[in-house]
Amino acid sequence: MELDERYSRQIMLSQLGEAGQKRIGSSSVLIVGLGGLGAPVATYLVGAGVGRVGLCDSDVVSLSNLQRQVLYETEMIGLKKAECAYKRLSALSPETEFDIIPQGLNEDNAEKLIADFDIVVDCCDNFATRYLIDDVCASLGKKWVYGAVGDFKGQLSVMNACGGHKYRDWFPEDDITPERPEVAGVIGPLPGVIGAMQAAETLKVIAGIGETLEGKLFVFDLLNFDTFLISR
């Protein structure tokens, strides 16, 4: 009864209902990166009732994170993000099972970790990890939800789904040059916007509802609210 009340606002959605909520509750999601994107993704997925969540990040909380990474507090500076995120998220949903992965995702553990989850959400901030996710998910037949932000712009897609479209199809590795820096400035609310969209896409994939961004790339400019939807 308590769980029914907790998720009542979702269950009353005709597209989701009790059957969809059960699929969410029995699902497992690996979140790679617990920064600006990972914080809202993790919060909304745990709040929605995802049964098992992997919190994967090797970084520690720094002062400059607090402008946008809403899971963390000043007193957490210097502590592992995966452990700090678990502290906050387990208080939100004690029923959720958490896998804390403070070593992050790397070539040694990627295949084993990704194989153990239903879907991956990419919230990382570097191309190498993103290509690793892309390759491993393709080899295992796993869908993954892509998100990226920089300055006032964000991107979003669902990879390895419709026609097997991969991140490499959208962004060939040869196109990554020094003129495209991995670390850039970002307005604080932007990761919240794109992260919330990533969580929504993940829930849609899990529950099998709506039309996802499979085979499409959504681009959003927060500065002027321009949006683009590109199809392959």
C-alpha positions, -999 to +999 in steps of 0.1 A: +000+000+000+028+024+009+045+017-025+012+023-043+010+057-026+046+066-033+042+060-071+005+069-073+011+099-096+028+077-121+004+047-118-026+069-126-010+077-160-030+056-185+001+050-206+020+036-176-004+021-150+005-006-126+020-028-153+044-001-163+053+007-127+061-030-121+085-029-151+102+001-136+104-016-103+120-047-117+145-029-139+182-021-133+200+010-146+237+018-146+244+055-143+279+063-156+289+097-141+274+114-111+280+150-120+258+177-135+238+152-156+241+122-132+227+140-103+192+147-118+192+114-137+198+094-105+174+115-084+145+111-109+151+074-116+153+065-079+123+086-072+104+069-100+110+035-084+138+019-105+145-013-086+183-014-089+206+015-096+244+014-103+262+046-091+294+047-112+319+075-108+356+076-097+356+114-090+353+133-057+332+163-050+349+196-056+338+232-048+332+240-085+307+211-088+282+227-064+270+252-089+252+225-108+256+191-092+226+192-069+232+159-050+261+173-031+268+197-002+297+218+009+306+193+036+310+166+010+340+183-008+368+158-012+346+127-007+337+101-034+307+111-055+294+075-057+293+073-019+278+107-014+252+101-040+243+068-023+238+086+010+213+111-005+195+086-028+191+058-003+173+083+020+150+091-009+141+055-015+151+029+011+136+001-011+160+007-040+190-016-043+222+003-050+255-008-065+282+017-055+310+017-080+336+043-069+363+030-093+342+043-122+339+026-156+371+015-174+382-010-200+388-036-173+353-036-158+330-022-185+318-054-200+311-071-167+293-040-153+272-032-183+262-068-188+247-068-153+222-040-160+192-036-183+202-002-196+230+024-193+226+061-189+257+081-200+263+111-178+301+112-182+321+142-193+347+126-216+348+111-250+369+080-241+343+067-216+314+075-240+331+055-269+337+027-244+300+026-234+291+027-271+313-003-280+304-025-251+267-018-254+268-027-291+286-059-284+261-068-256+230-056-274+222-030-247+204+003-252+219+033-237+207+069-232+232+096-242+234+131-228+259+159-231+261+196-221+284+225-227+280+263-223+242+268-230+237+237-253+227+202-246+222+170-266+202+138-260+196+105-278+189+068-273+217+047-287+220+012-300+183+009-306+165+018-338+186+003-366+214-002-342+225+035-344+256+041-323+273+071-309+301+066-334+275+070-362+266+104-349+301+114-338+330+096-355+361+094-334+382+110-361+360+141-357+371+147-321+398+173-323+415+197-299+391+223-311+363+204-293+373+206-257+360+180-232+359+205-204+339+237-209+319+262-191+282+254-184+252+273-171+240+256-139+204+247-148+213+232-182+224+197-169+192+197-148+172+201-180+190+175-201+194+151-171+156+152-165+151+144-202+176+115-200+156+101-170+124+104-189+138+086-219+151+059-197+117+054-181+101+053-215+125+026-227+120+006-195+082+008-195+079+005-233+058+036-236+057+066-259+081+075-287+118+077-276+147+094-293+159+061-309+176+070-342+173+108-334+194+135-319+178+162-298+197+195-296+187+222-272+200+258-267+190+272-234+202+307-242+175+312-269+154+281-266+162+269-301+156+231-305+166+208-332+155+172-338+179+154-363+170+120-377+194+096-393 
